[in-house]
Amino acid sequence: MTSSYARGPYGSITIGNWQGGAYTDDNSGAFSHCAAGASYQSGIYFLVLVGASGNWRLGFSHQSWRLTPGEAFPMALTFDGQQPFNVYGMPIGAQLVAVDMPPNSSLINQFRKARVMTAFAQGQLFQFNLNQTAQLLPSLVNCVASVKKNGLANAGEFAVALPKPTASAPAAPSAAAPSAPAPKQGKAMGQTGTGIVISSNGHIVTNHHVVDGCGEITGNLSGEAPVKLRLVSSDETNDLALLQAPTPFKETAVIRENSVQTGDAVIVIGYPFHGLLTSDFTVTTGIVSSLSGVFNDTRHLQISAAVQPGNSGGPLLDSTGALVGVVAAKLNALKVARATGNIPENINFAIKTGALRDFLDNSVVMYRVTERREMKKETAEIAKSARGFTLLISCTASEQNASASAKK
């Protein structure tokens, strides 16, 4: 990847959402590198590259960027919440920035093993799923070696299968792409979240990450006995899950028809740190800070109302008590502080009702929508009404999934 254009791909690398192959320098026609990239819903295109000489690079591109080629700027890369790597991004086009990743370095070792990477640059925080890089990096190495040996004319599929573990002779790690450690069997742990009664047939909405990897799932209204819930459907992309109780509930949430606006007052109801702070639900208030979330994701709202572990999946209500979102997560303050030196405050997110209604429509669930704008109510009155449709969700999950849920 240089300031000149590259031609390709020759052959292919196909691993999940990663697509790529071999490329040549358009000026000289010589083989220059192998690369594969993946597009994210935020509009970011993330690229991993290994040059003909063995040099590694990461690339980030977005159509809305207007970068100045040659003017490097600091970036912080964090892998799985560990200590960040302070690097420099070099714009090599108006919409493309590259980060060098030296072979045998701690940076590439962490990149190889990590499941999640965050990149903080110029006031923006981006997050990337790295689940498939264990196969991607060896495939890029294979691409370079194959082209050098057989030429571009014989380029084919460069993706390599991950070796199956053997008891007698484990494969030695390579310098450029060390082997990932064997996964540990997680212990069973309890995790909790919040749910919203959304239909008169006992349907409940929560976050996908609240019930991901769970065995038995239960739910209960404040002060009532828990009931067993079944998982009806789940949408990992939009972080939504649909559950159903064996019998209907008396109350259901009502979805607001028209969209909220920046500055509108909102109320969060949920069960944060259940059993540690209180066994009852909590109520926090704030405003809609932004109509988009991380990476300008328009499926989300940014809110100032306090959100803690356990609030996930709970209702975000407007000043009339109508549902305007599903609480999803809070910005990880520790990660951002490590990357920037500043601790963010009151940066929390909720899934908009547009994504929620699409999910419910696809699941063929009937739900209620406000026909007109109701009169504003006192917070205490809204909380009293929410008691009838806000559930504590409890389940048993692996230690890894429970840990992931607790961070949201």
N, C-alpha and C positions, 0 to 999 in steps of 0.2 A: 504494500500500500504506500504509494508515494504521491507527490504532488502531480505527477503525470497520470493520465488515464490508464486504466487497466482493462484488458480485453479478456473475456471469458464468461462463464466458466467452461473449462475443458474437463470432460468427465463430470463426476458428480459426487457430492457428499450429502447424504440424506439420513438424518438422525432426528426423529421426532419433528419438531418445528424448525430445526436447523437445516439450511440449504446452502450449498456452495460447491466448490470444486477448485480446479487449478486456473491460474490467471497469468497473463503475460503483460509486460510493459508495452503499452501501445506505441511508444516512441521507437523502441528497439526491436520489438517482436520477441524478445527473449523471455523465458519462463521467469516469473518474479516471485510468486507466492501461491500458497493455498489458503483458502479462507472459507468460512461458513458463517452465516448470520441468521438471526431470528427477529421477527417483528413482534412488538408488544402493543397492547391495546392503547397505551399512552401515546403511540405514534413514534416511539423510539425504535430504531433499528440497531441491534447490538451485534457486533462482528468480532470474531476471533480469527487471528491470522498468524501463520508461520511463514517466514520468508525462505527463499531458496538457500540462504546462508544459515538458516536455523534460528533467526531472530523472531521473537514473539511480540505480538501487539494485540491490544484490544481497541476496538473502534466503536464510536457512538455517533449516530446520525439522526437528525430530525428535520423535517421539511420546513419548520418554522424558524429554525436557527439562522442567525446572520453573524457568522464568525469571521474573524480577521486572520487569514492564513499566516502562519509564522509567528503569531503572538501567543506564546504558551501561557497557561494559567494553572494555578494549583488545584488539585482534586484530592479527595479522600475516598479511598476504597475500603470498605469494611466487609468481611466475610463471616457470616454466621454470628454477628455481634461481637467478634473478637476485636483486638486492638487495630485501629485503622492504619492503612498504608498511605502515607502522604506522597503523592506522585504529581507529575505535571502532564496536562493534556496539551497536545500540539494540534491546533487546527490545520488541516491540510485541504480545506475547502470551506466554503461558506456554511455548509451544513454537516461537516464531518470532522470529528476530533479523534486523535489517536493517542494511546497510552502505551509506552514501551513496557515490556514485561520480560526482563532478562532471564535466560535459561538458568536452571539450578538455583534460582532465587527463592526466598521465602514467599514472595508475591505469587509466583506461578504455582508453588506448592499449595498455598492456601486456596488459590483459584481452583486448582484441580480437585480439592477435597470438599469444597464448600457446597452447600445446597442453596444458599441465598447470598447475593452480593448487593450492597448498596453503594451508590456513587453520589458524592456530594460535590457540586461544583457551581460556582457563581450563584449561590443562593438557592439552588434547586437540589432536591433529593430524589434519586431514582432507585428503584429496586428491581432486581433481576433474579429469576428462577434459574438455578444452575444444575438442576437434577440430572441433565444428560451430558454434562461436560466430561464425566468419567469415560464416556465412549467417544466424545467429540475430539478431545486432544490427541489420543493415539491415531485417530482417523486422519487428522491433519498431518501428523508426522508421516503416516503411511502415504498420503498424497504426495508430499515432497519427495520422499524416497522413491516412489514409483515413477514419478515424472522424470527424475534425474536418471533413473535406470532405463526406462522404456520409452521416454519421450512423450510429448503431448499427443502424438498421433495414436497412441495406444491407451489413452486415458479412458478409464471406465468408472465403476463405482468404487470409491476409495474408503467408504465406511468399513470399519473392522468390528467384528463382534467381540464383546468382552469375554475374556477367558473364563471358563468355569473353574471355580476353586477346587483344588485337589488336596488331599490330606498329606501326600508324600512330597510333592515338589512344587511349592508356591512359586509363581513367576517373580523374578527379580524386578524391582522398580527401575524404570528408565530415568535418566536425568531430566528430560524435558517433560515427561508425563508420568510422575510417580503413581503407583497403584493406590487406590483408595482403601482405607482401613475397613475391615470386615464389620458390618453393622452389628450392634449389640442388641440382644433381645431385651425389649423394654419391659419394665414391671407395670402391672396394672395399677392405675391411679384414678381417683375420682376427680371429675372436673365439673364445673357449673357454669351456667350462662343464664340468659333470659329469653323468654319466648312471648309471642303475641298471639292471642286467640283471634283468628282472622275470618272464620266462617262459622255458621250455625251448625255445621256437621262435625265440629270438634277439631277442625284443622288449626294448626299452630305454625307460625313462621318463626324461624330463628336463623342464626348464621350457620353456614356450612362448617366453619372451623369449630363451632361449639360442639357438634356431634360427630365430627370426623374421627373415624377409628373407634367409635363407641360400640359397646355391646348393648346391654339393657339401658334404655333411656326412660327416665321418669320426669313428670312435671307436676307442679302443684301451685295452686293459687295461695296467696298469703293466708296462713292460718288453717289451711285445709290439708287433708291427707294426699300424698302423692299418688298419681295414677301412671300406669305403664303406657308409654307412647310408642307408636311404630313409625319408622322412617318411610315416608311416602315417596319423596323425590328430593334430589339435591342438585345444586348448581354451584360447582366449585369456582367457576369464573366470576360469578357475581356474588359469591359468598352467601348463598341463601340455601336454606333447607326447609322442607315441609314435613311436619309431623302430624299425627292424628291420634286423638284420645278415643277410647272405646265408647264414650258417651259424650254428647254435646255439653258445652258450658252455657251458662245463662247469658253471659255478656260477650260481645265481640267488638273489636276495634272498628272504627269507621275511617276509611281513607279519604283524605282531602282531595277534592276534584282538581282544583287549580294549584299551580306550583307556588312554592314559597319564594320569597325574595330576600336578597341580602339585607340584613338588619332586622328581619322578623324575629320575634321572641319565640323561643322553643323550650320544651321541658323534656328531660330524660328520666325515664323510669326504669329501674333495674335492680339486680341483686349483686352488687359488687362485693368482693371479699366475703361471700356468704359464710356465716358462722364465725367470722373473725371480728367484723364490725357490728353486724346485727343480723338477726334471722328474718327481719322484715325487709321489704324493698326500700330503696332510697329514691329521693327526688332531687334533681339538680336543675337549675335554670341557666339560660344563656341566650345567645342570638345566633342566627345564621351568619357566619363570618364570610363564607364564599360559596358560590354555586358550583364549585368543582373541587376535587380532592387532589391527592398526590399525582404528579405528572399531568395536571389539568384534566383528570379523569372526570368527565361530565356525568357519570353515573352516581357520583357521590356529592354530598354536601359537607362543607367544613363548618363545625360548630364550636362555640366557646363553652358550652355546658360541660361540666366535669364528667369524664368517663374513666372508669377503672376496670380492671379485670373482673369479669362477671356481668358487666353491663352489655356485653356482646349479644346481639339478637333482640335487644329490648326496644320498646317504642320510643320514637322521637315525635312529640306532640306539639301542635301549635297552641296558641292562646285560647282556642275554642275547645281543645281536647281532641281534635282530629289528628289522625296519623299522617305525618309528613315524611317519615323516614324510618329505617331500621338501623339502630346503632351498630356500627361495624368494628371500629378500632380507634385507638389513639396513637398519635405519632410517638415512636419510641424515643423518649427524651434522652436516654443514656447513649443510644447510638448517635443521635444528632450532636449531643454534647461532645462526644469523642471526636467527631468529625469537624466540628466548628468551634468548640470551646464555649458555646452558649447553650443554655438549657431552655428549650422551647416550653411555653406555657399555654394551656388551653387550646391545643391543636388536636381536635378530635373529628371523627368522620362518621357519617351515616349514609346508608344506601337510599337513593331517592325512590319515591313511590312509583316512578315510571318503570324502573327495573323490577320492582316488586310486583307490579300489576302484570307485566309481561310474564314473569315467572308463574304467577298464579293462573293466568290465562292458559299457559302451556300445560299446567297441571290440572286444568279443568276444575278449578275451585271457584265457587261463588263467594263474592265478598261485597261488603257494603261501601258505598261512596257517598260523601256529602252532596246533597242536591243543591245546597245554597250555603253561603257563608253564615255560620252561626254567630251568636253574640259571644263576646269574650267572657271568660270565666276566671275566677280566682284560682291560683295555683292549687290550693287545698282542695277545691271542688274537682279539679281535673285529676288530681292524684286519687281522690276517693273513687272516681269513675274508673280509673285505670286499674284499680285493685281487682276488678272483675274480669279483666282480660290480660293481665300481665302475670306470667308464670315463671317460677324458678325451674330451670332445666338442669337435671343432674344425670350423669352417666359415668360409666367406668371406661377408661381408655388406656392405651399404652402410655408409658411415662413420657415418651417423645411427643405424642399428640397432646397430652395434657399440658406439657410445658409450653408447646406452641400456642395452645388456646389461652393460657394464662397471660401471655404477653399481649393479648389483644383486648 
